[in-house]
């Protein structure tokens, strides 16, 4: 099997705290089944609406009103769980992990070829053939490349110029057309 040995681009980077936070939050979003988010939103809406309707048409006793208010608060908690609460928890955990491992972080080098992507560091060398990449996900500040359902590598957008950014966009479009990107579109099952 012959591979094209012409390097299109090469860049080294050291993951920053912000990179690690973004990576952790994006990984959390990807690994959360969409059905969980949908069900929590439905139950949250039902709890808020039910609590408001019960407050309007229900008994005027203090304890009953208090239980309706509690139902409304539970509804707001369910509605904000994946949009507010989980990202804050993931961010706090990512900061603690990054600070713990900060001294042992090693730089990584990314090489783009016509037919593959290589990610290298002191302790590993990963060769991702473009046709074998399982999926790709664009985060707020990163691209995450899956080489199987649970293993992936991180590419921060801050190291990409316009042409390299378009390389990843084209790869993402290709993977969506080939239906490889199921993990990105519906979450882990």
C-alpha positions in Angstrom: 0.0 0.0 0.0 1.6 3.3 -1.1 1.0 6.5 0.8 1.7 10.0 -0.3 4.8 11.3 1.7 4.4 15.0 0.8 3.7 16.9 4.0 1.0 19.5 3.4 1.5 21.1 6.8 3.2 20.6 10.1 2.6 22.3 13.4 3.5 21.7 17.1 1.5 22.8 20.0 1.3 22.4 23.8 -2.3 22.1 25.1 -3.2 25.1 27.2 -5.7 25.1 30.1 -8.3 26.7 27.8 -7.7 24.0 25.2 -8.2 21.3 27.8 -11.4 22.9 29.1 -12.8 23.2 25.5 -11.7 19.6 24.7 -13.4 18.3 27.9 -16.6 20.2 27.3 -16.8 19.1 23.7 -16.1 15.5 24.7 -18.9 15.7 27.3 -21.3 17.0 24.7 -20.4 14.3 22.2 -20.7 11.5 24.7 -24.1 12.6 26.0 -26.9 10.7 24.3 -29.3 13.2 22.6 -32.2 11.3 23.9 -31.1 12.2 27.5 -31.1 15.9 26.6 -34.5 15.7 24.9 -36.1 13.8 27.8 -34.8 16.2 30.4 -36.1 19.1 28.4 -39.5 17.5 28.1 -39.7 16.7 31.8 -38.5 20.2 32.7 -41.1 21.8 30.5 -43.8 19.6 31.9 -42.7 20.3 35.5 -42.6 24.1 35.0 -45.9 24.2 33.1 -47.6 21.8 35.6 -46.3 23.8 38.5 -47.5 27.1 37.1 -50.9 25.7 36.2 -51.3 24.1 39.6 -50.3 27.4 41.2 -53.0 29.3 39.3 -55.8 26.7 39.6 -54.7 24.7 42.7 -55.4 25.0 46.4 -54.4 28.1 48.3 -52.9 26.2 51.2 -49.3 27.2 52.0 -47.8 23.6 51.8 -49.5 22.9 48.5 -48.3 26.2 47.0 -44.8 25.4 48.3 -44.9 22.0 46.6 -45.9 23.6 43.3 -43.1 26.1 43.7 -40.7 23.2 44.3 -42.1 21.5 41.2 -41.3 24.7 39.1 -37.8 24.8 40.6 -37.2 21.2 39.7 -38.4 21.9 36.2 -35.9 24.8 35.8 -33.2 22.5 37.2 -34.0 19.9 34.5 -34.1 22.5 31.8 -30.7 24.0 32.7 -28.9 20.7 33.5 -27.1 20.1 30.2 -26.8 23.8 29.2 -25.6 25.3 32.5 -24.9 22.7 35.2 -23.0 20.0 33.3 -20.7 22.5 31.5 -19.8 24.2 34.8 -19.0 20.8 36.4 -17.0 19.7 33.4 -15.1 23.0 33.4 -14.2 22.7 37.1 -13.1 19.1 36.7 -11.0 19.9 33.6 -9.3 22.8 35.5 -8.4 20.4 38.4 -7.1 17.7 36.0 -5.1 20.2 33.9 -3.5 21.8 37.0 -2.6 18.3 38.3 -1.0 17.1 35.1 0.3 20.5 33.8 3.9 19.6 34.4 3.7 16.3 32.6 2.0 17.8 29.5 4.0 17.2 26.3 3.9 19.1 23.1 2.3 17.4 20.1 3.1 17.7 16.5 0.4 17.4 13.8 1.2 16.6 10.2 -1.3 16.8 7.4 -0.8 14.6 4.3 -3.1 14.2 1.4 -4.2 10.8 2.6 -3.6 10.9 6.4 -3.1 12.9 9.5 -0.3 12.1 12.0 -0.2 13.2 15.6 3.1 12.7 17.4 4.4 13.3 20.9 7.2 12.0 23.0 5.2 8.9 24.0 3.1 8.1 21.0 2.7 8.3 17.2 -0.8 8.1 15.8 -1.4 7.7 12.1 -4.9 8.4 11.0 -5.7 7.5 7.4 -8.4 9.9 6.2 -10.6 7.1 5.0 -10.4 5.3 8.3 -11.3 8.3 10.5 -14.5 7.3 12.3 -15.8 10.9 12.7 -14.8 14.5 13.2 -16.5 17.1 15.4 -16.0 20.9 15.3 -16.0 22.5 18.7 -16.0 26.1 19.7 -12.1 26.2 19.7 -11.1 22.8 18.4 -11.5 19.9 16.0 -11.8 16.4 17.5 -10.9 13.5 15.3 -12.2 10.1 16.2 -10.2 7.1 15.1 -12.7 4.7 16.7 -15.8 5.1 18.8 -14.0 6.0 22.0 -10.5 7.2 21.0 -9.8 10.6 19.5 -7.3 13.3 19.2 -7.6 17.1 19.6 -6.6 19.8 17.2 -6.9 23.4 18.5 -8.2 25.9 16.0 -5.6 28.5 17.2 -2.9 26.7 15.3 -4.8 26.5 12.0 -4.6 29.1 9.3 -7.4 29.5 6.7 -6.2 26.7 4.4 -5.7 24.2 7.2 -9.1 25.2 8.7 -10.7 24.4 5.3 -8.9 21.0 5.2 -10.7 20.0 8.4 -14.0 21.5 7.2 -13.7 19.4 4.0 -12.9 16.3 6.0 -15.9 16.9 8.2 -18.1 17.3 5.1 -16.7 14.1 3.7 -17.4 12.2 6.8 -20.9 13.5 7.1 -21.7 12.5 3.5 -20.2 9.0 4.2 -22.4 8.7 7.4 -19.3 8.2 9.6 -20.2 11.1 11.8 -23.1 9.5 13.7 -21.4 10.0 17.1 -21.4 13.8 16.4 -25.0 14.0 15.3 -26.7 11.9 17.9 -24.3 11.3 20.7 -23.0 8.0 22.2 -25.6 5.3 22.7 
